[in-house]
Amino acid sequence: MSEKKSAIDGGNHAALWHGRFAEGPDAEAVAFETSIHVDSRMALDDIRGSIAHASMLGKTGIIPSEEADAISAELAKIAVEIKTGKLEIDTSAEDIHSFIEGVLTDRLGDAGRKVHTGRSRNDQIALDERLYLKHAVPDLRKAITDLISALVDIAEKNLDTLMSGYTHMQRAQPVSLAHHLCAWCQMLVRDCGRLDDALKRIDLSPLGAGALAGSGLPLNREMTAKDLDFSGVTANSLDTVADRDYCIELTACFSLLMTHLSRFCEEVVLWSTEEFKFIDLSEKWSTGSSIMPQKKNPDFAELIRGRTGRVYGNLIALLTMMKGLPLSYNRDLQEDKQSLFEAYDTALSCVRIFTYMISTARWNKDRMAASCVGGYANATDLADYLVRKGMPFRTAHAVAASAVRKGIEKHKNLEDMSLSELREAAGSDLICNDVFERIDPRKCAEARRTTGGPAAEKVKEQILELRRFIK
């Protein structure tokens, strides 16, 4: 038995839950089952839920209203003391729920013992998690929105910054840096949408489901749900205490968010190399080498990329934990918070760090524009030119491919050939002097005016929509 004494009759906080047993667990067993180091972040949510529950108990006459008021008032004091640091959380307690109830009972005696009337730790835990997530997830969403805003700011300044787009890591077609950053933003917009959608399913109160079968007392679940700003109550008590879909769903959202950040970071790492040299990261967001004085390493981008695997692991841990559990509650479910909270913390920190890193970066516009020269990124535009002249696309494709092949042999880009050379290389008399305007890299990008395309006018439309989303 732990040597630390709690407020409950001189025993430890675990006595709240193990009253049936004459003999308590030894210190190692207590340490093994304790979750307070993980769930203490839900202290204020636990108190909020208990205040709503006590209020309902008083209003329904299940306990005297004066005792309900005393419980609520004392819990409010405990919340203030925890926030100010006056009350230190006792880490020898089994969990945050037993700690808070222990303090309450120490101060109010039998009145404090009535706070758990009609409630199980099973529905209490589910409530605390949902309350916590209802305010934590919007913090992550706000961080993602801040990142979108930072990217849009950069995009607005780089509408005319030409760069090559890539497929298979080969130069493909000219685009702009603004267009590329808007692509990143669209991934993040979807991340926000998934978080919003997940929050809708969290917005049901589990309180009143009890251990698994509700309560024989005349609880008013709808009253506590309204008091706690839930849109309603869960429909089935068995499912309520056994459900951790919301943990899995959100961790899946975090995982996909991290996938996007990792992809961004992969590009940042590539772009910061001497081979690309598109981006120059601030020294604040780079590190040196222990042996090579010249090095400037994109370590923060690499760390975000690396921590993606940690979040994936959290998701797999949750899925594996749940896959074989019968209804309803099983102690395995205690392990949900470690994975959920770690995934959340990792995702939030990575979004914030990436925002700082990308906001302070400098962009090498000349080097980016140079990536559009060579590699024949304008070959499709030559084919499109011939299509406008009436040639079937498949034929135009073959003609443009022939021009590229001859260009490679002559070590000349398409735009560097003379008209006669280009006609000979392509084998087509449809090519006239106006072709050179069509295959200029900048004109190639501007010609792509379909919705969502890289033409500056269309990128401005994308930026406007992103600004609306941010608001």
Residue, then its C-alpha position, 0 to 999 in steps of 0.5 A: m500500500s502506498e505510504k502517501k495518505s489521502a483524504i479518505d479515512g487515512g487510506n490512499h485514494a484507491a480506497l474509493w474504488h476497492g472497498r470490497f477488498a480487505e487487502g490492498p495491492d502492493a506499491e508495484a501493483v499500484a504503480f502499474e495500474t495508476s493513470i494519474h500521470v496521464d489523465s491529470r490534464m483532465a482535472l478541470d474537465d472532471i470537476r466541471g462534469s462533477i459540478a453538473h452532476a451534483s447540480m442535477l442530483g440536487k435539482t431532481g431531489i436525489i440528494p438535498s439541494e443544500e448538499a448539492d450546492a456545497i459540493s458544487a461550491e467546493l469543487a469550484k474552489i478546488a478548480v481554482e486551487i489547481k489552476t493557481g497551483k495552490l493544490e498540488i495533484d497527488t500522484s499517488a492517487e490512482d487517477i484524477h477522478s479519485f484524487i478530486e473526489g478524495v479532496l472533496t470528501d476530506r473537506l465535506g465529509d459525507a456530503g462529498r461522498k454523495v457526488h458519485t451518486g448514480r455515477s460510475r467511473n466508466d461514464q465519468i471517464a468517458l465524459d471527461e475525455r469528451l469534455y477535454l476533446k471538445h476544447a482541445v481539438p479546436d486548439l489544434r484546428k486553430a493552429i492548422t488555420d494559422l498555418i494555412s494563413a501563413l502559407v496564404d501570406i507567402a502565396e500572395k507574395n509569390l503569384d509570379t514566382l515561377m517553378s517547375g511542378y513535378t511528377h515522379m520527381q521529374r520536371a513536369q509542367p511550369v507552375s508557381l510557388a503560390h499554386h504549389l503552396c495553395a495545394w498544401c493549404q487544400m490538404l490542411v483544409r480537409d484536415c480541419g473538415r475531418l476534425d469538425d466532423a469528428l467533433k460532431r460525434i463527440d458532442l453527446s453526453p455519456l453521463g448517466a450511462g453508469a457502469l454499463a446499464g444506466s441507473g435505477l435512480p431518477l437521473n436527468r441525463e438531458m439536464t446534465a447534457k445541456d448544462l455541459d453544452f452537449s447537443g444531446v445524450t448517447a443512445n445506449s448505455l452499453d455502447t457508451v462506456a465501451d465506445r472509444d471510436y472518438c479516440i480512434e477517429l481523432t487519432a486517425c485525423f491526427s495521423l492524416l494531418m501528420t502525413h500532410l506535414s511529413r510530405f511538406c517537410e519532405e519537399v522542404v528538405l529537398w528544396s533546401t539542398e544545393e541540388f534544388k536550392f529553392i528555399d533557405l531556412s532561417e538559422k533559427w530553424s536549422t542546425g549545424s554538424s558536429i564535424m562538418p562546419q559548412k552544414k546547415n541541416p533542416d533538422f526541424a523538418e526532418l523531426i516533424r517527418g520522423r514524428t509522423g511515425r509516432v502518431y501512426g503508432n498511437l493509432i495502431a495501438l488504439l486499434t489493437m487495444m479495441k479489436g478484441l474487447p467484448l461489451s462493455y467496459n474493460r480495463d484495457l480502455q484505460e490505455d486509450k488516453q496515453s495514445l490519444f494525448e500523445a498523438y494530439d500533443t505531437a500533432l499540435s507541436c508539429v503544426r506550430i513548429f512547421t508554421y514558425m519554420i515556413s514563415t521565416a524561410r526565404w525563397n530563391k526565386d531565380r533558382m525556382a524559375a531556372s527549374c522550368v528551363g531544361g527538362y522540356a516542361n513545355a512539351t505539353d504546351l507544344a502539343d496543346y499549340l498543335v491541338r489549337k491548329g486542328m491536330p488530334f491530341r494523340t498525333a500532337h503528343a507524338v509530334a511533341a515527343s519527336a521534338v523533345r527527342k531531337g532536342i535531346e540529341k541536339h542538346k537544345n531546349l524547345e524554346d532555344m531552337s529556331l523555327s526551322e529547327l523546331r519544325e524539322a524536329a517536330g516534323s510539322d509545318l503547322i508550327c509558326n513563329d507564334v509557337f515561341e510565345r506559347i512555349d515560354p515557361r511563364k506563358c505556359a503557366e498563365a495559359r492554364r486558366t482552368t479552375g484550380g490551375p496555376a494561372a495567377e488569376k486562378v491562384k488569386e481565386q484560390i487564395l480568396e477562398l482560403r481567406r474566406f475559410i480562415k475567417 
